[in-house]
Amino acid sequence: MPKKIESSSKDLEKKLDLLIKRFEEQRGIINSYIKRERDWKKDKVLHRKEVSRLEKDLNKAKNE
């Protein structure tokens, strides 16, 4: 195999490895963001339920 083709294929291999590493990093960042977003939404729903329950208790106490 000529040296030019050999070096060219090695360069392509290095670039491909770099792109794969970047992709993995970005995927990790995105997955982390999605997990935090889901946790935040779950907490928001739980807090909203708690607020609703407390509002009902407050209204009951006012009516008594």
N, C-alpha and C positions, 0 to 999 in steps of 0.2 A: 504494500500500500504506500503510495507517495506520502511524503511528510506533510505536504499541504493539506491533504484530505484527512490525515491522521490528526493534525493539530486542529483542523476545523471541526472535526467530530468531537474532539475533547473540549473545545470551546463551547460547542452546542450542549454537550453533556453538563458542563459547569453552569451554563446559563439556565438550563432546565432544572438542575438541582436548586439553584438560587430561587427560581420561580416557585418551585414546590415548597421550599422553606417559607417563602413569603406567604404563599397561600395558606399553609398550615398556621402561621402566626395570625393571619387575618381571620381565619375560621375560628381560632381560639378566642380572639377578641370578640367576634360576633356572638359566639356561643355564650361567653361570659355576660355580654350585654343582654342577651335574650333571657338568661337565667335571672339576672337582677331585675329586669322588667317584669317577668312573671311573678317573682317574689313580691315586688312592689304592688302589683295589681292584686295579688292574693291578700296582702296586708291591707290594702285600701278597702277591699270588700269586707274583710273582717272588722276593720275599724268602723265602716259605715253601718254594719249590723249592730255593733256595740253602741254606736251613737243612737241608732233607732230605738234600741232596747231601753237605753237610758232616757230618751225623750218620752217613751211610753210610760216609764216608771214615774217620771216627773209630772206628766199629765195626770196620772192616777192620783199622785200625792196632792196635786192642786185641787182635784175634784172632790177629795175626801174631806 
